[in-house]
Each structure stands twice: as structure tokens, then as C-alpha cells.
Amino acid sequence: MVKGVVNGVETYYPGRHYNEEVDGSTSTVKKFYTLGSTTVAVRTVSGTEDVLNWVLGDHLGSASVTANADGSWNSEIKYTAFGEVRVSNGITPTEYRYTGQLEHSYIKLYWYRSRWFDNELGHFIQPDSIIPSPGDALSYDRYAYVKSNPINFTDPTGHYEFEERPDDQHLIPATKGIMPARRSTKPFAFTQDERRGLIKRKAEYLQGAVEDSLEAFGDLVDYASGLYDDRTEVNEFVLDLTCVINNYCIGHPLNVWKAGFGTKYPIGDPRYSLGDDFFEGQGSWSDSYFDDTYNQMYHVWFYVATSFFDTLPIALAGNYYHDPVYVLTTHFGGFHFARNDPLIVADNGISIEDFDLGYVGAYFGLQLRLGFIRPSGVGDWIKENLSQ
């Protein structure tokens, strides 16, 4: 869902990749391209003229510099701490300026979605309708802007301060109540349920936004890695991804192995499970690891998790049990190499491609277990080592 202004009215467009601002008096249309909550480009169409500008933000998400389509300089605005313009060069093609909020220049106020902000006063001109943090004395100044700390915080809703930008990885979308969203009090401060919910929502977004199944898999893992401390929360990172991808959510020793062999064990949580048919299709998966039988993301991550939690020998044994290189078949009698027997694949779901993928996943899980690869490097490893 993206936001825009049409004829002066703030409007939301579900499922669209840009928002529009229409000036009926000049037949000018502006289309704002967004990434999350951040505007990254604006296209101005007036008659036959069509101009694209890139919007480059500062650490608060303010429209600071705009560039032409070829990357050359177009305009620049520098702000004081509370959003007054101290330097302006060129013509900035968007009214979404200080901290990404909409400026109504004719009344010299910013609209913060629930009340008006005066950047000259450094205060809202209306009191907050809620006290967002009753335990914090500063929250009782209901006209104050971000507790008078505009260098580190923004207020995307007019109700609650956010550290850095509201579109960063630590934003937790709300599901109900007056607070449209909240941010963790510090990096990596999510609960286990919040992390798993964020990963699942990201996967559901990527399923519709990214056509390449391997690229989507890598992007999902990249996103997930940003929710954990890269050195101290590797176990939590692997466990939560395993819960979402494979629906194995406990992580006790031998837990994944038991699940793989069909042992009845209370390990699933349907709130977070993607199912084994997520990110289907070959995409850029290597032919060596794709056999058209099962979802490859589900398959490889199972062996990553088994090796990580249950040790490498157990993962390798499970891989051979599930996809033996040589199998006894009734088609021709005796043992046959699975790669050269398509009937085996059709009848039993056994293939050398799945065997090789499980083998690679098992050894990769060992590298994670030993600390040779950190969560921040897993997405790149997936894209580089499992692709054609």
C-alpha cells in the first residue's frame, strides 16, 4: 500500500507501485515511486513533458537532494534540526520533504497524518490525542515533537517517535489499535513471535513482487538476517527461518531429524508456516539442484537446519535415506543410479538433484553452526552457490 495526494486529499492505493498528485489547474500529474515508506523517485508529467527525478534522503528520510534521470544534480535542500529550510538550491519536484512528510507551503505547516506540525516553532500546533508512553514523563508534553530530539527520531504518524526512519527493518507493523506501527526500542529487540511474523509477511510480499524463486529466497534470508545480531543470535536466526520455511519451530537436539522421519512431535505453528510449495518454479536455480518435484527452498533449508541443530552426520544420513543415490527399483531389477532413471523420480520423488541439494545444504548448515558464515552472508551464499 502506498500513499499519495489527489486534489489535496491524502489517498492510499493498495497494490500500486506509485502514488499520484494531480494539479487540475495546470494539468500536471506527479507520480511518486516508493520503497517501503520512502519516496525514491518522482515523475512529473505536464502535457507532453515527462520528467523523472530521483529523490535522495538524509538519515531521517527527508527529501534532501534530487537528481535528474541520468543521475546529474537537480536540487538540494538542507534543513535545521526541526525542519526549517536553511539552504535551498534548485527546484525540488516534491512537497514530501522534511522526514518525508507533506509540506503545505501556503500555510507553512507539515501534515503528520493526525495533526499539523510547525517547523518554525518546533512543535505540533494541536495536542496529541493519546499519551503513547504513559511511563515516560516527556510523553505528557502533548505538543512536543519527538520528545525534542529531532536529530535521532521522526514521527511518521503524529503519535509516536521513531528512531531513524519508519521504513527500516526494525519497524513492527501494528495489526490493531490506534498505533499504526511501532519500532523496537533497540535493534534486535523483537520477540520471537514478532520476528517470525515479519519474516512470513516479507515472504508473502516477495512472492508477488519477485518472479525468480531463487532470488526471492535469497532476498527473504537477507531481510531476515537484519532482525538478528550477526554474532550472538545465529541460533535464533536459523530456528525462526526453519519455523517459517519448514514449520519446525522448537529447535531441540534431534528435533528436525524426528520431524523429517515423520515422528509425531508438537513442532509446527501454522501461524508462521509458508508451506512447502512457496516460491515455486525454477527461476535461476541451477539445473543441478532442480528436479521439478518439490519446492527447492523447503528442501535445502531442511538440511541446513538438520545439520545446524542435529549435526552433519545425521543430516547426511537423512539425505541418503530420503534421496538415495542408488535405489532398488522394480522397473529393471537391482540397483540403479537415480539420475538416469526418470521413472524413479516420477514414482518416488527421488532424484540426484535433490540428493545434491540436500548434501550442499547439510554442509552449509555446518558452516553456520561453526560460525564460518554469519547470517548477513547467507542470502548472498544462496544466490551465488545455488544458481546456474
C-alpha positions in Angstrom: 0.0 0.0 0.0 1.4 3.4 -0.9 0.3 6.9 -0.1 -0.4 9.9 -2.3 -2.3 13.2 -2.6 -5.0 13.6 -5.2 -6.6 17.1 -5.4 -5.3 17.9 -2.0 -6.7 14.8 -0.3 -4.3 12.2 1.1 -5.2 8.8 -0.5 -3.9 5.3 -0.2 -3.5 2.9 -3.1 -3.4 -0.8 -2.2 -1.3 -2.8 -4.6 0.1 0.0 -6.6 3.8 0.9 -7.1 3.3 4.7 -7.3 1.1 7.4 -5.9 -0.1 10.5 -7.7 -0.5 14.2 -7.1 -2.8 15.9 -9.5 -2.9 19.7 -10.1 -6.1 20.3 -12.0 -5.3 23.9 -12.8 -2.2 23.1 -14.8 -3.0 19.5 -15.9 0.2 18.3 -14.1 0.4 14.8 -12.6 3.2 13.8 -10.2 3.8 10.1 -9.6 5.8 9.2 -6.5 7.6 5.9 -6.6 8.2 4.4 -3.1 10.3 1.8 -1.4 8.5 0.9 1.8 7.6 4.3 3.2 10.4 6.1 1.5 9.9 8.1 -1.8 12.8 7.2 -4.1 11.6 8.9 -7.3 9.1 11.4 -8.7 7.8 11.6 -12.2 6.3 14.9 -13.3 4.0 14.8 -16.4 2.7 18.0 -17.8 1.3 17.9 -21.3 3.9 16.2 -23.5 6.7 16.9 -20.9 7.7 13.9 -18.8 10.5 14.4 -16.3 11.8 11.8 -13.9 13.8 12.8 -10.8 15.5 10.6 -8.2 14.9 11.6 -4.5 17.9 11.1 -2.2 17.1 11.3 1.5 19.1 12.1 4.6 19.2 9.9 7.7 15.7 11.0 8.7 14.2 10.2 5.4 13.9 13.9 4.4 14.0 14.8 0.7 17.5 16.3 0.7 18.8 16.0 -2.8 17.1 15.3 -6.1 18.9 14.1 -9.2 17.9 14.0 -12.9 17.1 10.8 -14.6 20.8 10.5 -15.7 22.0 11.0 -12.1 23.1 14.6 -12.5 22.3 17.1 -9.8 18.9 18.8 -9.9 18.2 20.4 -6.5 19.1 20.4 -2.8 17.5 21.3 0.5 19.3 21.4 3.9 17.2 21.6 7.0 17.6 22.7 10.5 17.0 20.2 13.3 13.2 20.8 13.3 12.8 21.1 9.6 13.2 24.8 8.7 15.0 25.2 5.3 18.4 26.7 5.8 19.8 26.1 2.3 17.8 25.6 -0.9 19.2 25.3 -4.4 17.2 24.4 -7.5 13.5 23.5 -7.6 12.6 20.3 -5.6 9.9 18.4 -7.5 8.1 17.1 -4.4 6.2 18.5 -1.5 7.1 15.5 0.6 10.1 17.0 2.3 11.2 17.1 6.0 11.2 13.5 7.3 9.2 12.5 4.2 6.1 14.4 5.4 3.8 16.5 3.2 4.5 20.3 3.4 1.6 22.7 2.8 3.7 25.7 1.9 0.8 28.1 1.6 0.2 27.8 5.4 3.8 26.9 6.3 2.8 23.7 8.1 3.5 20.0 7.7 0.8 17.4 7.8 1.8 14.5 10.0 -1.3 12.3 9.2 -3.1 13.1 12.5 -2.1 16.7 13.3 -0.2 19.7 12.0 3.5 20.5 12.7 5.0 24.0 12.7 8.7 23.7 11.9 9.4 27.2 13.0 8.0 26.6 16.4 9.4 23.0 16.5 6.1 21.9 18.0 2.8 20.5 16.8 0.0 23.1 16.9 -2.5 20.5 18.1 -2.2 18.3 21.2 -1.6 14.6 20.8 -4.9 12.6 21.1 -3.1 9.9 23.0 -0.2 9.6 25.5 1.9 7.0 23.7 4.2 6.1 26.6 2.4 6.8 30.0 5.5 5.7 31.9 7.6 8.4 30.3 7.2 11.9 31.7 8.2 13.5 28.3 5.1 12.0 26.7 2.9 14.3 28.8 4.0 17.3 26.7 1.4 16.7 24.1 2.6 19.4 21.8 6.3 18.3 21.7 7.8 16.9 18.6 9.7 13.6 19.1 10.5 14.5 22.8 12.5 17.4 21.5 15.1 15.0 19.9 14.7 15.6 16.2 18.2 14.5 15.3 17.6 10.9 16.2 13.8 10.5 15.8 11.0 11.0 13.4 7.2 10.9 14.0 5.5 9.3 10.9 2.1 9.2 12.5 1.8 12.3 14.7 1.5 10.0 17.7 4.8 8.3 18.4 8.5 8.9 17.9 10.6 6.5 15.8 14.3 6.2 15.9 15.9 6.7 12.4 13.4 6.0 9.6 10.0 4.4 10.0 10.7 2.1 7.0 13.8 0.4 8.5 14.0 -3.3 9.3 13.1 -2.7 13.0 9.6 -1.3 12.2 6.9 -3.6 13.6 3.6 -3.1 11.7 0.6 -3.0 14.0 -2.3 -5.2 13.5 -4.9 -3.3 15.5 -5.3 -0.3 17.7 -4.6 3.4 17.3 -0.9 3.0 16.9 -0.4 2.3 13.2 3.1 0.8 13.9 5.8 0.8 16.5 9.5 0.4 16.4 11.6 -1.8 18.6 13.3 0.0 21.5 16.7 -1.0 20.2 18.0 -3.2 17.3 17.3 -6.9 17.6 14.7 -6.3 20.4 11.9 -8.2 18.8 10.1 -11.1 20.4 10.2 -14.5 18.7 6.6 -14.2 17.5 7.3 -10.7 16.0 10.3 -11.9 14.1 8.6 -14.9 12.7 5.6 -12.8 11.7 7.8 -10.2 10.0 9.6 -13.0 8.0 6.4 -14.5 6.9 4.9 -11.2 5.8 8.1 -10.4 3.9 7.9 -13.8 2.1 4.3 -13.1 1.2 5.3 -9.8 -0.3 8.2 -11.3 -2.2 6.0 -14.0 -3.7 4.1 -11.4 -5.6 6.9 -8.9 -6.2 9.8 -11.2 -7.3 9.3 -13.7 -10.1 12.6 -15.5 -9.7 12.2 -18.1 -6.9 15.9 -18.3 -6.0 16.2 -14.5 -5.9 13.1 -14.3 -3.7 14.6 -17.0 -1.4 17.9 -15.0 -1.1 16.0 -11.7 -0.6 13.9 -13.3 2.2 17.0 -14.6 4.0 18.7 -11.2 3.5 15.8 -9.5 5.1 15.6 -12.0 8.0 19.3 -11.5 8.8 18.7 -7.9 9.6 16.4 -8.8 12.5 19.2 -10.6 14.5 22.5 -9.8 15.9 25.0 -11.2 13.4 27.2 -12.8 16.1 25.1 -13.7 19.1 21.7 -14.7 17.6 22.7 -17.2 14.9 20.7 -19.9 16.6 17.6 -17.7 16.7 18.1 -16.8 13.1 18.2 -20.4 11.9 15.4 -21.5 14.1 13.0 -18.8 13.1 13.7 -19.3 9.4 13.2 -23.0 9.9 9.9 -22.4 11.6 8.6 -20.2 8.7 10.1 -22.3 5.8 9.7 -25.8 7.2 7.2 -25.4 10.1 9.7 -26.9 12.5 9.7 -24.5 15.4 11.3 -25.9 18.6 15.0 -26.5 17.7 15.8 -29.1 20.4 18.5 -31.6 19.5 17.3 -34.2 17.1 14.1 -32.2 16.7 14.3 -31.6 12.9 15.5 -35.2 12.3 12.4 -36.6 14.1 10.2 -34.4 12.1 11.8 -35.5 8.9 11.2 -39.1 9.7 7.5 -38.4 10.4 7.7 -38.8 14.2 4.7 -37.3 15.9 6.0 -34.2 17.7 4.4 -30.9 18.6 6.7 -28.8 16.5 4.5 -26.9 14.0 3.0 -23.5 14.2 0.5 -22.8 11.4 0.6 -19.0 12.1 4.0 -18.8 10.5 4.3 -21.7 8.1 4.7 -20.8 4.4 4.1 -24.4 3.3 6.4 -26.5 1.0 5.0 -25.0 -2.2 6.2 -21.5 -1.6 8.5 -19.7 -4.2 7.8 -22.4 -6.8 9.4 -22.6 -10.2 13.0 -23.0 -11.3 13.8 -19.3 -11.9 17.6 -19.1 -11.7 18.1 -22.3 -9.7 20.9 -24.4 -11.1 19.8 -27.5 -13.2 22.0 -29.5 -10.8 19.6 -28.6 -7.9 16.2 -28.5 -9.5 14.1 -31.6 -10.4 10.5 -30.3 -10.8 9.3 -32.4 -7.8 9.3 -30.3 -4.6 9.9 -26.8 -3.6 13.7 -26.4 -3.5 13.7 -23.7 -0.8 11.9 -26.0 1.6 14.2 -28.9 0.7 17.6 -27.2 1.1 16.7 -25.4 4.3 15.5 -28.6 5.9 19.1 -30.0 5.6 20.6 -26.7 6.6 18.5 -26.8 9.8 19.1 -30.5 10.4 22.9 -30.1 10.1 22.8 -26.9 12.3 20.7 -28.4 15.1 21.2 -32.2 14.8 24.8 -32.4 13.5 26.2 -33.1 10.0 26.2 -36.9 10.1 22.5 -37.0 10.9 21.8 -34.6 8.1 23.8 -36.7 5.6 22.2 -39.9 6.8 18.7 -38.3 6.4 19.6 -37.0 2.9 20.6 -40.5 1.8 17.5 -42.0 3.4 15.3 -39.5 1.5 17.1 -39.4 -1.8 19.5 -42.4 -2.1 22.0 -42.1 -5.0 21.4 -45.8 -5.8 17.9 -47.2 -5.3 16.3 -50.6 -5.6 13.6 -50.4 -8.3 11.1 -52.9 -9.7 11.3 -51.3 -13.2 14.5 -53.0 -14.2 15.5 -55.0 -11.2 18.5 -54.4 -9.0 20.1 -51.0 -8.1 20.1 -48.1 -10.5 21.5 -44.6 -10.5 18.7 -42.1 -9.8 19.9 -39.5 -12.3 19.5 -41.9 -15.2 16.1 -43.3 -14.2 13.3 -40.8 -14.7 10.7 -43.4 -13.6 12.2 -43.4 -10.1 11.7 -39.6 -9.9 8.1 -39.9 -11.1 7.2 -42.8 -8.8 9.1 -42.0 -5.7 10.2 -38.3 -5.8 13.8 -39.5 -5.6 16.4 -37.6 -7.7 20.1 -36.9 -7.8 19.3 -33.2 -7.9 17.5 -33.4 -4.6 20.3 -35.5 -3.2 22.9 -33.0 -4.3 20.9 -30.1 -2.9 20.5 -31.8 0.4 24.2 -32.5 0.5 25.1 -28.9 -0.1 22.5 -27.7 2.5 23.9 -30.1 5.1 27.5 -28.8 4.7 26.3 -25.2 4.6 24.4 -25.8 7.9 27.7 -27.0 9.4 29.4 -23.7 8.3 26.7 -21.8 10.0 27.0 -23.9 13.2 30.8 -23.4 13.3 30.5 -19.6 12.7 32.3 -19.6 9.3 29.3 -17.9 7.8 27.2 -15.2 9.6 23.5 -14.6 9.0 24.3 -11.5 7.0 26.1 -13.6 4.4 23.6 -16.4 4.0 21.4 -14.6 1.3 24.5 -13.9 -0.9 25.7 -17.5 -0.5 22.3 -18.8 -1.6 22.2 -16.6 -4.7 25.8 -17.3 -5.7 26.1 -21.1 -5.0 22.6 -22.4 -5.9 22.2 -20.5 -9.2 23.0 -21.5 -12.7 
